[in-house]
């Protein structure tokens, strides 16, 4: 489902001759919802609500989920 939506937005962007907007807004989304990083990373429902708040507030073409720094080997 998400892949179909992304492809649709990609086609629209190409037709309109514009770039896709895919900002890194996961952590600012925490401020919108008043949620903590720890809670959002440990609870998929809360994580979803943070990402939904980002989608509703900014309407980006795609969204990156919250990623812990430790996932990069830091």
CHARMM internal coordinates of N, CA and C (Angstrom, degrees):
IC EDIT
DIST 1 N 1 CA 1.4555
DIST 1 CA 1 C 1.5260
ANGL 1 N 1 CA 1 C 111.07
DIST 1 C 2 N 1.3505
ANGL 1 CA 1 C 2 N 117.12
DIHE 1 N 1 CA 1 C 2 N -50.62
DIST 2 N 2 CA 1.4615
ANGL 1 C 2 N 2 CA 120.50
DIHE 1 CA 1 C 2 N 2 CA -178.73
DIST 2 CA 2 C 1.5211
ANGL 2 N 2 CA 2 C 110.55
DIHE 1 C 2 N 2 CA 2 C -62.72
DIST 2 C 3 N 1.3359
ANGL 2 CA 2 C 3 N 115.94
DIHE 2 N 2 CA 2 C 3 N -36.47
DIST 3 N 3 CA 1.4651
ANGL 2 C 3 N 3 CA 119.54
DIHE 2 CA 2 C 3 N 3 CA 178.95
DIST 3 CA 3 C 1.5194
ANGL 3 N 3 CA 3 C 112.00
DIHE 2 C 3 N 3 CA 3 C -63.65
DIST 3 C 4 N 1.3207
ANGL 3 CA 3 C 4 N 116.80
DIHE 3 N 3 CA 3 C 4 N -38.80
DIST 4 N 4 CA 1.4693
ANGL 3 C 4 N 4 CA 120.95
DIHE 3 CA 3 C 4 N 4 CA 178.60
DIST 4 CA 4 C 1.5259
ANGL 4 N 4 CA 4 C 110.70
DIHE 3 C 4 N 4 CA 4 C -66.08
DIST 4 C 5 N 1.3200
ANGL 4 CA 4 C 5 N 115.96
DIHE 4 N 4 CA 4 C 5 N -41.50
DIST 5 N 5 CA 1.4737
ANGL 4 C 5 N 5 CA 119.65
DIHE 4 CA 4 C 5 N 5 CA 179.21
DIST 5 CA 5 C 1.5197
ANGL 5 N 5 CA 5 C 109.99
DIHE 4 C 5 N 5 CA 5 C -63.87
DIST 5 C 6 N 1.3531
ANGL 5 CA 5 C 6 N 116.66
DIHE 5 N 5 CA 5 C 6 N -43.63
DIST 6 N 6 CA 1.4599
ANGL 5 C 6 N 6 CA 119.68
DIHE 5 CA 5 C 6 N 6 CA 179.32
DIST 6 CA 6 C 1.5196
ANGL 6 N 6 CA 6 C 111.05
DIHE 5 C 6 N 6 CA 6 C -62.24
DIST 6 C 7 N 1.3266
ANGL 6 CA 6 C 7 N 117.97
DIHE 6 N 6 CA 6 C 7 N -43.71
DIST 7 N 7 CA 1.4633
ANGL 6 C 7 N 7 CA 120.72
DIHE 6 CA 6 C 7 N 7 CA 179.30
DIST 7 CA 7 C 1.5257
ANGL 7 N 7 CA 7 C 111.38
DIHE 6 C 7 N 7 CA 7 C -62.92
DIST 7 C 8 N 1.3270
ANGL 7 CA 7 C 8 N 116.53
DIHE 7 N 7 CA 7 C 8 N -37.17
DIST 8 N 8 CA 1.4610
ANGL 7 C 8 N 8 CA 120.56
DIHE 7 CA 7 C 8 N 8 CA 176.93
DIST 8 CA 8 C 1.5270
ANGL 8 N 8 CA 8 C 110.15
DIHE 7 C 8 N 8 CA 8 C -63.40
DIST 8 C 9 N 1.3315
ANGL 8 CA 8 C 9 N 116.74
DIHE 8 N 8 CA 8 C 9 N -45.37
DIST 9 N 9 CA 1.4686
ANGL 8 C 9 N 9 CA 120.08
DIHE 8 CA 8 C 9 N 9 CA 179.00
DIST 9 CA 9 C 1.5191
ANGL 9 N 9 CA 9 C 111.51
DIHE 8 C 9 N 9 CA 9 C -65.67
DIST 9 C 10 N 1.3241
ANGL 9 CA 9 C 10 N 116.64
DIHE 9 N 9 CA 9 C 10 N -35.46
DIST 10 N 10 CA 1.4562
ANGL 9 C 10 N 10 CA 120.69
DIHE 9 CA 9 C 10 N 10 CA 177.02
DIST 10 CA 10 C 1.5207
ANGL 10 N 10 CA 10 C 110.67
DIHE 9 C 10 N 10 CA 10 C -63.49
DIST 10 C 11 N 1.3199
ANGL 10 CA 10 C 11 N 116.96
DIHE 10 N 10 CA 10 C 11 N -45.29
DIST 11 N 11 CA 1.4651
ANGL 10 C 11 N 11 CA 120.90
DIHE 10 CA 10 C 11 N 11 CA 178.04
DIST 11 CA 11 C 1.5309
ANGL 11 N 11 CA 11 C 111.25
DIHE 10 C 11 N 11 CA 11 C -61.19
DIST 11 C 12 N 1.3417
ANGL 11 CA 11 C 12 N 116.45
DIHE 11 N 11 CA 11 C 12 N -42.15
DIST 12 N 12 CA 1.4617
ANGL 11 C 12 N 12 CA 120.41
DIHE 11 CA 11 C 12 N 12 CA 178.73
DIST 12 CA 12 C 1.5211
ANGL 12 N 12 CA 12 C 110.95
DIHE 11 C 12 N 12 CA 12 C -62.93
DIST 12 C 13 N 1.3267
ANGL 12 CA 12 C 13 N 116.93
DIHE 12 N 12 CA 12 C 13 N -42.61
DIST 13 N 13 CA 1.4632
ANGL 12 C 13 N 13 CA 121.25
DIHE 12 CA 12 C 13 N 13 CA -179.78
DIST 13 CA 13 C 1.5203
ANGL 13 N 13 CA 13 C 110.84
DIHE 12 C 13 N 13 CA 13 C -64.25
DIST 13 C 14 N 1.3241
ANGL 13 CA 13 C 14 N 116.74
DIHE 13 N 13 CA 13 C 14 N -42.62
DIST 14 N 14 CA 1.4654
ANGL 13 C 14 N 14 CA 119.85
DIHE 13 CA 13 C 14 N 14 CA 178.30
DIST 14 CA 14 C 1.5269
ANGL 14 N 14 CA 14 C 111.35
DIHE 13 C 14 N 14 CA 14 C -63.50
DIST 14 C 15 N 1.3300
ANGL 14 CA 14 C 15 N 115.80
DIHE 14 N 14 CA 14 C 15 N -40.85
DIST 15 N 15 CA 1.4579
ANGL 14 C 15 N 15 CA 120.79
DIHE 14 CA 14 C 15 N 15 CA 179.06
DIST 15 CA 15 C 1.5318
ANGL 15 N 15 CA 15 C 110.99
DIHE 14 C 15 N 15 CA 15 C -63.49
DIST 15 C 16 N 1.3435
ANGL 15 CA 15 C 16 N 116.01
DIHE 15 N 15 CA 15 C 16 N -39.24
DIST 16 N 16 CA 1.4642
ANGL 15 C 16 N 16 CA 121.24
DIHE 15 CA 15 C 16 N 16 CA -179.61
DIST 16 CA 16 C 1.5347
ANGL 16 N 16 CA 16 C 112.64
DIHE 15 C 16 N 16 CA 16 C -84.55
DIST 16 C 17 N 1.3372
ANGL 16 CA 16 C 17 N 116.34
DIHE 16 N 16 CA 16 C 17 N -2.10
DIST 17 N 17 CA 1.4676
ANGL 16 C 17 N 17 CA 123.21
DIHE 16 CA 16 C 17 N 17 CA -179.28
DIST 17 CA 17 C 1.5286
ANGL 17 N 17 CA 17 C 111.28
DIHE 16 C 17 N 17 CA 17 C 55.67
DIST 17 C 18 N 1.3354
ANGL 17 CA 17 C 18 N 114.41
DIHE 17 N 17 CA 17 C 18 N 50.17
DIST 18 N 18 CA 1.4636
ANGL 17 C 18 N 18 CA 119.87
DIHE 17 CA 17 C 18 N 18 CA 176.89
DIST 18 CA 18 C 1.5195
ANGL 18 N 18 CA 18 C 109.43
DIHE 17 C 18 N 18 CA 18 C -130.22
DIST 18 C 19 N 1.3103
ANGL 18 CA 18 C 19 N 115.03
DIHE 18 N 18 CA 18 C 19 N 161.93
DIST 19 N 19 CA 1.4615
ANGL 18 C 19 N 19 CA 120.36
DIHE 18 CA 18 C 19 N 19 CA 177.80
DIST 19 CA 19 C 1.5200
ANGL 19 N 19 CA 19 C 109.92
DIHE 18 C 19 N 19 CA 19 C -83.28
DIST 19 C 20 N 1.3278
ANGL 19 CA 19 C 20 N 115.25
DIHE 19 N 19 CA 19 C 20 N 152.32
DIST 20 N 20 CA 1.4564
ANGL 19 C 20 N 20 CA 119.53
DIHE 19 CA 19 C 20 N 20 CA 174.23
DIST 20 CA 20 C 1.5239
ANGL 20 N 20 CA 20 C 109.55
DIHE 19 C 20 N 20 CA 20 C -72.02
DIST 20 C 21 N 1.3106
ANGL 20 CA 20 C 21 N 116.03
DIHE 20 N 20 CA 20 C 21 N 145.64
DIST 21 N 21 CA 1.4561
ANGL 20 C 21 N 21 CA 121.58
DIHE 20 CA 20 C 21 N 21 CA 177.69
DIST 21 CA 21 C 1.5237
ANGL 21 N 21 CA 21 C 107.66
DIHE 20 C 21 N 21 CA 21 C -106.39
DIST 21 C 22 N 1.3371
ANGL 21 CA 21 C 22 N 115.76
DIHE 21 N 21 CA 21 C 22 N 113.02
DIST 22 N 22 CA 1.4577
ANGL 21 C 22 N 22 CA 121.48
DIHE 21 CA 21 C 22 N 22 CA -179.64
DIST 22 CA 22 C 1.5377
ANGL 22 N 22 CA 22 C 107.95
DIHE 21 C 22 N 22 CA 22 C -134.18
DIST 22 C 23 N 1.3374
ANGL 22 CA 22 C 23 N 117.25
DIHE 22 N 22 CA 22 C 23 N 73.13
DIST 23 N 23 CA 1.4613
ANGL 22 C 23 N 23 CA 120.14
DIHE 22 CA 22 C 23 N 23 CA -177.86
DIST 23 CA 23 C 1.5309
ANGL 23 N 23 CA 23 C 112.01
DIHE 22 C 23 N 23 CA 23 C -77.20
DIST 23 C 24 N 1.3131
ANGL 23 CA 23 C 24 N 115.41
DIHE 23 N 23 CA 23 C 24 N 156.15
DIST 24 N 24 CA 1.4608
ANGL 23 C 24 N 24 CA 121.14
DIHE 23 CA 23 C 24 N 24 CA 175.62
DIST 24 CA 24 C 1.5244
ANGL 24 N 24 CA 24 C 107.75
DIHE 23 C 24 N 24 CA 24 C -87.57
DIST 24 C 25 N 1.3165
ANGL 24 CA 24 C 25 N 116.67
DIHE 24 N 24 CA 24 C 25 N 92.31
DIST 25 N 25 CA 1.4572
ANGL 24 C 25 N 25 CA 121.93
DIHE 24 CA 24 C 25 N 25 CA -173.94
DIST 25 CA 25 C 1.5185
ANGL 25 N 25 CA 25 C 113.99
DIHE 24 C 25 N 25 CA 25 C -116.35
DIST 25 C 26 N 1.3133
ANGL 25 CA 25 C 26 N 117.96
DIHE 25 N 25 CA 25 C 26 N 12.23
DIST 26 N 26 CA 1.4595
ANGL 25 C 26 N 26 CA 119.87
DIHE 25 CA 25 C 26 N 26 CA -177.71
DIST 26 CA 26 C 1.5154
ANGL 26 N 26 CA 26 C 112.75
DIHE 25 C 26 N 26 CA 26 C -59.32
DIST 26 C 27 N 1.3216
ANGL 26 CA 26 C 27 N 116.61
DIHE 26 N 26 CA 26 C 27 N -49.59
DIST 27 N 27 CA 1.4548
ANGL 26 C 27 N 27 CA 119.29
DIHE 26 CA 26 C 27 N 27 CA -177.84
DIST 27 CA 27 C 1.5287
ANGL 27 N 27 CA 27 C 112.51
DIHE 26 C 27 N 27 CA 27 C -72.60
DIST 27 C 28 N 1.3361
ANGL 27 CA 27 C 28 N 120.86
DIHE 27 N 27 CA 27 C 28 N -38.56
DIST 28 N 28 CA 1.4632
ANGL 27 C 28 N 28 CA 118.52
DIHE 27 CA 27 C 28 N 28 CA 170.89
DIST 28 CA 28 C 1.5287
ANGL 28 N 28 CA 28 C 112.06
DIHE 27 C 28 N 28 CA 28 C -61.19
DIST 28 C 29 N 1.3270
ANGL 28 CA 28 C 29 N 117.11
DIHE 28 N 28 CA 28 C 29 N -28.25
DIST 29 N 29 CA 1.4609
ANGL 28 C 29 N 29 CA 120.56
DIHE 28 CA 28 C 29 N 29 CA 176.72
DIST 29 CA 29 C 1.5211
ANGL 29 N 29 CA 29 C 112.14
DIHE 28 C 29 N 29 CA 29 C -62.85
DIST 29 C 30 N 1.3270
ANGL 29 CA 29 C 30 N 116.19
DIHE 29 N 29 CA 29 C 30 N -27.11
DIST 30 N 30 CA 1.4660
ANGL 29 C 30 N 30 CA 120.16
DIHE 29 CA 29 C 30 N 30 CA 176.42
DIST 30 CA 30 C 1.5239
ANGL 30 N 30 CA 30 C 110.18
DIHE 29 C 30 N 30 CA 30 C -63.99
DIST 30 C 31 N 1.3312
ANGL 30 CA 30 C 31 N 116.24
DIHE 30 N 30 CA 30 C 31 N -38.98
DIST 31 N 31 CA 1.4651
ANGL 30 C 31 N 31 CA 120.27
DIHE 30 CA 30 C 31 N 31 CA 178.71
DIST 31 CA 31 C 1.5244
ANGL 31 N 31 CA 31 C 111.09
DIHE 30 C 31 N 31 CA 31 C -64.85
DIST 31 C 32 N 1.3193
ANGL 31 CA 31 C 32 N 116.67
DIHE 31 N 31 CA 31 C 32 N -38.16
DIST 32 N 32 CA 1.4648
ANGL 31 C 32 N 32 CA 120.90
DIHE 31 CA 31 C 32 N 32 CA -179.68
DIST 32 CA 32 C 1.5285
ANGL 32 N 32 CA 32 C 110.48
DIHE 31 C 32 N 32 CA 32 C -62.40
DIST 32 C 33 N 1.3252
ANGL 32 CA 32 C 33 N 115.74
DIHE 32 N 32 CA 32 C 33 N -42.38
DIST 33 N 33 CA 1.4633
ANGL 32 C 33 N 33 CA 120.45
DIHE 32 CA 32 C 33 N 33 CA -175.51
DIST 33 CA 33 C 1.5281
ANGL 33 N 33 CA 33 C 113.27
DIHE 32 C 33 N 33 CA 33 C -91.31
DIST 33 C 34 N 1.3381
ANGL 33 CA 33 C 34 N 117.03
DIHE 33 N 33 CA 33 C 34 N -13.95
DIST 34 N 34 CA 1.4553
ANGL 33 C 34 N 34 CA 120.37
DIHE 33 CA 33 C 34 N 34 CA -177.19
DIST 34 CA 34 C 1.5179
ANGL 34 N 34 CA 34 C 112.64
DIHE 33 C 34 N 34 CA 34 C 73.07
DIST 34 C 35 N 1.3125
ANGL 34 CA 34 C 35 N 116.14
DIHE 34 N 34 CA 34 C 35 N 23.38
DIST 35 N 35 CA 1.4569
ANGL 34 C 35 N 35 CA 123.01
DIHE 34 CA 34 C 35 N 35 CA -176.90
DIST 35 CA 35 C 1.5292
ANGL 35 N 35 CA 35 C 110.68
DIHE 34 C 35 N 35 CA 35 C -94.29
DIST 35 C 36 N 1.3199
ANGL 35 CA 35 C 36 N 116.95
DIHE 35 N 35 CA 35 C 36 N 154.46
DIST 36 N 36 CA 1.4595
ANGL 35 C 36 N 36 CA 120.74
DIHE 35 CA 35 C 36 N 36 CA 175.81
DIST 36 CA 36 C 1.5296
ANGL 36 N 36 CA 36 C 110.25
DIHE 35 C 36 N 36 CA 36 C -90.16
DIST 36 C 37 N 1.3242
ANGL 36 CA 36 C 37 N 115.76
DIHE 36 N 36 CA 36 C 37 N 156.17
DIST 37 N 37 CA 1.4666
ANGL 36 C 37 N 37 CA 121.04
DIHE 36 CA 36 C 37 N 37 CA 177.47
DIST 37 CA 37 C 1.5231
ANGL 37 N 37 CA 37 C 109.78
DIHE 36 C 37 N 37 CA 37 C -59.57
DIST 37 C 38 N 1.3123
ANGL 37 CA 37 C 38 N 116.04
DIHE 37 N 37 CA 37 C 38 N -47.31
DIST 38 N 38 CA 1.4640
ANGL 37 C 38 N 38 CA 120.82
DIHE 37 CA 37 C 38 N 38 CA -176.54
DIST 38 CA 38 C 1.5299
ANGL 38 N 38 CA 38 C 111.45
DIHE 37 C 38 N 38 CA 38 C -58.67
DIST 38 C 39 N 1.3169
ANGL 38 CA 38 C 39 N 116.84
DIHE 38 N 38 CA 38 C 39 N -47.05
DIST 39 N 39 CA 1.4636
ANGL 38 C 39 N 39 CA 120.02
DIHE 38 CA 38 C 39 N 39 CA -178.72
DIST 39 CA 39 C 1.5341
ANGL 39 N 39 CA 39 C 111.07
DIHE 38 C 39 N 39 CA 39 C -64.03
DIST 39 C 40 N 1.3224
ANGL 39 CA 39 C 40 N 117.00
DIHE 39 N 39 CA 39 C 40 N -43.71
DIST 40 N 40 CA 1.4710
ANGL 39 C 40 N 40 CA 120.30
DIHE 39 CA 39 C 40 N 40 CA -178.76
DIST 40 CA 40 C 1.5252
ANGL 40 N 40 CA 40 C 111.84
DIHE 39 C 40 N 40 CA 40 C -65.73
DIST 40 C 41 N 1.3311
ANGL 40 CA 40 C 41 N 117.10
DIHE 40 N 40 CA 40 C 41 N -33.69
DIST 41 N 41 CA 1.4554
ANGL 40 C 41 N 41 CA 119.60
DIHE 40 CA 40 C 41 N 41 CA -179.23
DIST 41 CA 41 C 1.5249
ANGL 41 N 41 CA 41 C 112.45
DIHE 40 C 41 N 41 CA 41 C -79.98
DIST 41 C 42 N 1.3139
ANGL 41 CA 41 C 42 N 117.18
DIHE 41 N 41 CA 41 C 42 N -18.70
DIST 42 N 42 CA 1.4603
ANGL 41 C 42 N 42 CA 119.87
DIHE 41 CA 41 C 42 N 42 CA -178.17
DIST 42 CA 42 C 1.5250
ANGL 42 N 42 CA 42 C 113.83
DIHE 41 C 42 N 42 CA 42 C -104.17
DIST 42 C 43 N 1.3255
ANGL 42 CA 42 C 43 N 117.32
DIHE 42 N 42 CA 42 C 43 N -5.36
DIST 43 N 43 CA 1.4595
ANGL 42 C 43 N 43 CA 120.80
DIHE 42 CA 42 C 43 N 43 CA -176.23
DIST 43 CA 43 C 1.5295
ANGL 43 N 43 CA 43 C 108.64
DIHE 42 C 43 N 43 CA 43 C -134.57
DIST 43 C 44 N 1.3214
ANGL 43 CA 43 C 44 N 116.80
DIHE 43 N 43 CA 43 C 44 N 110.00
DIST 44 N 44 CA 1.4642
ANGL 43 C 44 N 44 CA 119.82
DIHE 43 CA 43 C 44 N 44 CA -174.81
DIST 44 CA 44 C 1.5190
ANGL 44 N 44 CA 44 C 112.69
DIHE 43 C 44 N 44 CA 44 C -63.24
DIST 44 C 45 N 1.3227
ANGL 44 CA 44 C 45 N 118.61
DIHE 44 N 44 CA 44 C 45 N -31.09
DIST 45 N 45 CA 1.4665
ANGL 44 C 45 N 45 CA 121.04
DIHE 44 CA 44 C 45 N 45 CA 178.91
DIST 45 CA 45 C 1.5161
ANGL 45 N 45 CA 45 C 111.49
DIHE 44 C 45 N 45 CA 45 C -67.21
DIST 45 C 46 N 1.3258
ANGL 45 CA 45 C 46 N 116.55
DIHE 45 N 45 CA 45 C 46 N -42.42
DIST 46 N 46 CA 1.4616
ANGL 45 C 46 N 46 CA 121.37
DIHE 45 CA 45 C 46 N 46 CA 177.21
DIST 46 CA 46 C 1.5302
ANGL 46 N 46 CA 46 C 109.54
DIHE 45 C 46 N 46 CA 46 C -66.28
DIST 46 C 47 N 1.3421
ANGL 46 CA 46 C 47 N 115.99
DIHE 46 N 46 CA 46 C 47 N -42.74
DIST 47 N 47 CA 1.4711
ANGL 46 C 47 N 47 CA 120.93
DIHE 46 CA 46 C 47 N 47 CA 178.03
DIST 47 CA 47 C 1.5361
ANGL 47 N 47 CA 47 C 109.85
DIHE 46 C 47 N 47 CA 47 C -57.07
DIST 47 C 48 N 1.3193
ANGL 47 CA 47 C 48 N 116.08
DIHE 47 N 47 CA 47 C 48 N -45.54
DIST 48 N 48 CA 1.4609
ANGL 47 C 48 N 48 CA 120.64
DIHE 47 CA 47 C 48 N 48 CA 178.25
DIST 48 CA 48 C 1.5264
ANGL 48 N 48 CA 48 C 110.96
DIHE 47 C 48 N 48 CA 48 C -59.62
DIST 48 C 49 N 1.3294
ANGL 48 CA 48 C 49 N 117.40
DIHE 48 N 48 CA 48 C 49 N -44.04
DIST 49 N 49 CA 1.4695
ANGL 48 C 49 N 49 CA 120.66
DIHE 48 CA 48 C 49 N 49 CA -179.64
DIST 49 CA 49 C 1.5255
ANGL 49 N 49 CA 49 C 111.67
DIHE 48 C 49 N 49 CA 49 C -62.56
DIST 49 C 50 N 1.3321
ANGL 49 CA 49 C 50 N 117.02
DIHE 49 N 49 CA 49 C 50 N -37.02
DIST 50 N 50 CA 1.4658
ANGL 49 C 50 N 50 CA 120.94
DIHE 49 CA 49 C 50 N 50 CA 176.65
DIST 50 CA 50 C 1.5302
ANGL 50 N 50 CA 50 C 109.73
DIHE 49 C 50 N 50 CA 50 C -64.20
DIST 50 C 51 N 1.3299
ANGL 50 CA 50 C 51 N 116.57
DIHE 50 N 50 CA 50 C 51 N -46.79
DIST 51 N 51 CA 1.4654
ANGL 50 C 51 N 51 CA 120.05
DIHE 50 CA 50 C 51 N 51 CA -178.67
DIST 51 CA 51 C 1.5334
ANGL 51 N 51 CA 51 C 111.06
DIHE 50 C 51 N 51 CA 51 C -67.23
DIST 51 C 52 N 1.3195
ANGL 51 CA 51 C 52 N 117.62
DIHE 51 N 51 CA 51 C 52 N -35.44
DIST 52 N 52 CA 1.4670
ANGL 51 C 52 N 52 CA 121.09
DIHE 51 CA 51 C 52 N 52 CA 177.39
DIST 52 CA 52 C 1.5246
ANGL 52 N 52 CA 52 C 110.48
DIHE 51 C 52 N 52 CA 52 C -66.06
DIST 52 C 53 N 1.3290
ANGL 52 CA 52 C 53 N 116.68
DIHE 52 N 52 CA 52 C 53 N -39.61
DIST 53 N 53 CA 1.4633
ANGL 52 C 53 N 53 CA 120.18
DIHE 52 CA 52 C 53 N 53 CA 177.77
DIST 53 CA 53 C 1.5236
ANGL 53 N 53 CA 53 C 110.80
DIHE 52 C 53 N 53 CA 53 C -62.57
DIST 53 C 54 N 1.3284
ANGL 53 CA 53 C 54 N 116.61
DIHE 53 N 53 CA 53 C 54 N -38.97
DIST 54 N 54 CA 1.4708
ANGL 53 C 54 N 54 CA 121.14
DIHE 53 CA 53 C 54 N 54 CA 176.77
DIST 54 CA 54 C 1.5307
ANGL 54 N 54 CA 54 C 109.77
DIHE 53 C 54 N 54 CA 54 C -63.57
DIST 54 C 55 N 1.3335
ANGL 54 CA 54 C 55 N 116.37
DIHE 54 N 54 CA 54 C 55 N -46.44
DIST 55 N 55 CA 1.4673
ANGL 54 C 55 N 55 CA 120.57
DIHE 54 CA 54 C 55 N 55 CA -179.74
DIST 55 CA 55 C 1.5213
ANGL 55 N 55 CA 55 C 111.16
DIHE 54 C 55 N 55 CA 55 C -61.23
DIST 55 C 56 N 1.3167
ANGL 55 CA 55 C 56 N 116.65
DIHE 55 N 55 CA 55 C 56 N -43.12
DIST 56 N 56 CA 1.4652
ANGL 55 C 56 N 56 CA 120.62
DIHE 55 CA 55 C 56 N 56 CA -178.97
DIST 56 CA 56 C 1.5300
ANGL 56 N 56 CA 56 C 111.93
DIHE 55 C 56 N 56 CA 56 C -68.00
DIST 56 C 57 N 1.3293
ANGL 56 CA 56 C 57 N 116.80
DIHE 56 N 56 CA 56 C 57 N -38.73
DIST 57 N 57 CA 1.4665
ANGL 56 C 57 N 57 CA 120.83
DIHE 56 CA 56 C 57 N 57 CA -176.07
DIST 57 CA 57 C 1.5189
ANGL 57 N 57 CA 57 C 113.17
DIHE 56 C 57 N 57 CA 57 C -77.12
DIST 57 C 58 N 1.3404
ANGL 57 CA 57 C 58 N 117.55
DIHE 57 N 57 CA 57 C 58 N -37.61
DIST 58 N 58 CA 1.4617
ANGL 57 C 58 N 58 CA 120.29
DIHE 57 CA 57 C 58 N 58 CA -171.15
DIST 58 CA 58 C 1.5226
ANGL 58 N 58 CA 58 C 115.10
DIHE 57 C 58 N 58 CA 58 C -116.43
DIST 58 C 59 N 1.3076
ANGL 58 CA 58 C 59 N 118.49
DIHE 58 N 58 CA 58 C 59 N -15.92
DIST 59 N 59 CA 1.4695
ANGL 58 C 59 N 59 CA 123.98
DIHE 58 CA 58 C 59 N 59 CA -179.43
DIST 59 CA 59 C 1.5285
ANGL 59 N 59 CA 59 C 113.33
DIHE 58 C 59 N 59 CA 59 C 48.71
DIST 59 C 60 N 1.3476
ANGL 59 CA 59 C 60 N 117.64
DIHE 59 N 59 CA 59 C 60 N 53.22
DIST 60 N 60 CA 1.4629
ANGL 59 C 60 N 60 CA 119.06
DIHE 59 CA 59 C 60 N 60 CA 177.17
DIST 60 CA 60 C 1.5292
ANGL 60 N 60 CA 60 C 110.61
DIHE 59 C 60 N 60 CA 60 C -73.14
DIST 60 C 61 N 1.3183
ANGL 60 CA 60 C 61 N 116.43
DIHE 60 N 60 CA 60 C 61 N 164.49
DIST 61 N 61 CA 1.4607
ANGL 60 C 61 N 61 CA 120.74
DIHE 60 CA 60 C 61 N 61 CA 178.86
DIST 61 CA 61 C 1.5304
ANGL 61 N 61 CA 61 C 111.64
DIHE 60 C 61 N 61 CA 61 C -73.80
DIST 61 C 62 N 1.3181
ANGL 61 CA 61 C 62 N 117.63
DIHE 61 N 61 CA 61 C 62 N -27.16
DIST 62 N 62 CA 1.4646
ANGL 61 C 62 N 62 CA 123.00
DIHE 61 CA 61 C 62 N 62 CA 176.85
DIST 62 CA 62 C 1.5247
ANGL 62 N 62 CA 62 C 107.53
DIHE 61 C 62 N 62 CA 62 C -153.22
DIST 62 C 63 N 1.3346
ANGL 62 CA 62 C 63 N 115.95
DIHE 62 N 62 CA 62 C 63 N 163.22
DIST 63 N 63 CA 1.4669
ANGL 62 C 63 N 63 CA 121.27
DIHE 62 CA 62 C 63 N 63 CA -177.45
DIST 63 CA 63 C 1.5227
ANGL 63 N 63 CA 63 C 109.15
DIHE 62 C 63 N 63 CA 63 C -131.80
DIST 63 C 64 N 1.3352
ANGL 63 CA 63 C 64 N 115.42
DIHE 63 N 63 CA 63 C 64 N 136.46
DIST 64 N 64 CA 1.4543
ANGL 63 C 64 N 64 CA 121.20
DIHE 63 CA 63 C 64 N 64 CA 172.00
DIST 64 CA 64 C 1.5259
ANGL 64 N 64 CA 64 C 108.16
DIHE 63 C 64 N 64 CA 64 C -94.15
DIST 64 C 65 N 1.3252
ANGL 64 CA 64 C 65 N 118.13
DIHE 64 N 64 CA 64 C 65 N 137.02
DIST 65 N 65 CA 1.4637
ANGL 64 C 65 N 65 CA 119.47
DIHE 64 CA 64 C 65 N 65 CA 177.13
DIST 65 CA 65 C 1.5218
ANGL 65 N 65 CA 65 C 110.66
DIHE 64 C 65 N 65 CA 65 C -73.48
DIST 65 C 66 N 1.3305
ANGL 65 CA 65 C 66 N 116.17
DIHE 65 N 65 CA 65 C 66 N 168.16
DIST 66 N 66 CA 1.4574
ANGL 65 C 66 N 66 CA 120.73
DIHE 65 CA 65 C 66 N 66 CA 174.65
DIST 66 CA 66 C 1.5239
ANGL 66 N 66 CA 66 C 108.47
DIHE 65 C 66 N 66 CA 66 C -66.80
DIST 66 C 67 N 1.3188
ANGL 66 CA 66 C 67 N 116.50
DIHE 66 N 66 CA 66 C 67 N 136.68
DIST 67 N 67 CA 1.4561
ANGL 66 C 67 N 67 CA 120.93
DIHE 66 CA 66 C 67 N 67 CA -179.45
DIST 67 CA 67 C 1.5201
ANGL 67 N 67 CA 67 C 108.01
DIHE 66 C 67 N 67 CA 67 C -129.29
DIST 67 C 68 N 1.3333
ANGL 67 CA 67 C 68 N 116.23
DIHE 67 N 67 CA 67 C 68 N 128.76
DIST 68 N 68 CA 1.4580
ANGL 67 C 68 N 68 CA 119.68
DIHE 67 CA 67 C 68 N 68 CA 177.02
DIST 68 CA 68 C 1.5246
ANGL 68 N 68 CA 68 C 109.38
DIHE 67 C 68 N 68 CA 68 C -73.29
DIST 68 C 69 N 1.3265
ANGL 68 CA 68 C 69 N 116.81
DIHE 68 N 68 CA 68 C 69 N 145.03
DIST 69 N 69 CA 1.4611
ANGL 68 C 69 N 69 CA 121.06
DIHE 68 CA 68 C 69 N 69 CA 178.53
DIST 69 CA 69 C 1.5176
ANGL 69 N 69 CA 69 C 111.38
DIHE 68 C 69 N 69 CA 69 C -59.30
DIST 69 C 70 N 1.3302
ANGL 69 CA 69 C 70 N 117.62
DIHE 69 N 69 CA 69 C 70 N -32.96
DIST 70 N 70 CA 1.4556
ANGL 69 C 70 N 70 CA 120.83
DIHE 69 CA 69 C 70 N 70 CA -177.78
DIST 70 CA 70 C 1.5307
ANGL 70 N 70 CA 70 C 111.61
DIHE 69 C 70 N 70 CA 70 C -62.94
DIST 70 C 71 N 1.3264
ANGL 70 CA 70 C 71 N 118.06
DIHE 70 N 70 CA 70 C 71 N -18.85
DIST 71 N 71 CA 1.4620
ANGL 70 C 71 N 71 CA 120.64
DIHE 70 CA 70 C 71 N 71 CA 176.90
DIST 71 CA 71 C 1.5239
ANGL 71 N 71 CA 71 C 111.48
DIHE 70 C 71 N 71 CA 71 C -67.21
DIST 71 C 72 N 1.3223
ANGL 71 CA 71 C 72 N 116.34
DIHE 71 N 71 CA 71 C 72 N -18.51
DIST 72 N 72 CA 1.4646
ANGL 71 C 72 N 72 CA 120.79
DIHE 71 CA 71 C 72 N 72 CA 179.68
DIST 72 CA 72 C 1.5130
ANGL 72 N 72 CA 72 C 112.19
DIHE 71 C 72 N 72 CA 72 C -96.73
DIST 72 C 73 N 1.3065
ANGL 72 CA 72 C 73 N 117.35
DIHE 72 N 72 CA 72 C 73 N 5.99
DIST 73 N 73 CA 1.4536
ANGL 72 C 73 N 73 CA 120.81
DIHE 72 CA 72 C 73 N 73 CA 179.62
DIST 73 CA 73 C 1.5123
ANGL 73 N 73 CA 73 C 112.99
DIHE 72 C 73 N 73 CA 73 C 80.53
DIST 73 C 74 N 1.3216
ANGL 73 CA 73 C 74 N 118.72
DIHE 73 N 73 CA 73 C 74 N 18.87
DIST 74 N 74 CA 1.4650
ANGL 73 C 74 N 74 CA 121.57
DIHE 73 CA 73 C 74 N 74 CA -179.21
DIST 74 CA 74 C 1.5116
ANGL 74 N 74 CA 74 C 111.24
DIHE 73 C 74 N 74 CA 74 C -81.68
END
COOR INIT
IC SEED 1 N 1 CA 1 C
IC BUILD
